[in-house]
Amino acid sequence: MTLKGFRRLDGFDPRTTLAREDLADQALDGIVRARAYRATQALQCAGYAVAVHQAPDAQSEQIDQLIFGEIFDVLERREGFAWGRARRDGYVGWVQDHQLKNDVLAPTHRVSALRTLAFHQPDAHATSNMLLTLNSLVTVEEDRGRFVKVARAGWVFSHHLAEIGVFDTDPVAVAERHLGAPYFWGGRESVALDCSGLVQQALFACGRACPRDADLQEAALGHAIERENLRRGDLVFWHGHVAWMLDDANVIHATGHSMQVAVEALDAVVQRFEDAPRSKRL
């Protein structure tokens, strides 16, 4: 995923700058020109995976997602939508207002399983309240041993959670857990996601911050290496696309070619792109 259909404002990237010609974040006063400035309000995502839209319209393009527990700094509310910036990955867009909660709860754990269910009762035979995806940020209110009670969700199997600060160590192994997941533009959760979403979530699971889009990732992550030096864990970039090296000859990526997370020979992917691959090591 990369820049598409956005117009730059005063040289700042509108994907990550909470500003329009009429309104901007108060923190940008004197930096970005706008007719008015306002302080943001921190709201918290209470849905499983909530679309961040390009416009205040549920049918408009999904450009990102919020996952459960993430903070959305809101600058404007209009006709059932909130316009703001996702604090975790910095992306700006519109979110349906009813998916956000005013009271922000401090997370105690993150979901470390690829996905897990939140149950109505601390019992595997109970009905399910909702699904939670990898890297969701949760607040544990009660511990019954095998199950813990998560605020705004329900009872979750305790071994599917990790305390804040406890992370995986191999982002490629995290990516491999997503094999077969459908490709979904703007997606960054375990059921369906795009190429940069896969990279981002694998790095989040390993405790590493990561921008949202492939071009932003290429600019921010690692250092350049030559193709002949590629190894597991390196990233390969093309215009609008990114893939993990699975080993020295194969990649794992979320690809629109097969519409899923798949393993392919690097040479086969290179043949499909007009631009030469660029490689980074983290």
Secondary structure, 3 states (H helix, E strand, C coil): CCCCCCCCECCECCCCCCECCCCEEHHHCCCCCCCCEECCEEEEECCCEEEEECCCCCCCCEEEEEECCCEEEEEEEECCEEEEEECCCCCEEEEEHHHEECCCCCCCEEECCCEEEEECCCCCCCCEEEEEECCCEECEEEECCCEEEECCCEEEEHHHEEECCCCCCCHHHHHHCCCCCEECCCCEECCEECHHHHHHHHHHHCCCCCCCCHHHHHHHCCEEECHHHCCCCCEEEECCEEEEECCCCEEEEEECCCCEEEEEEHHHHHHHCCCCCEEEEC
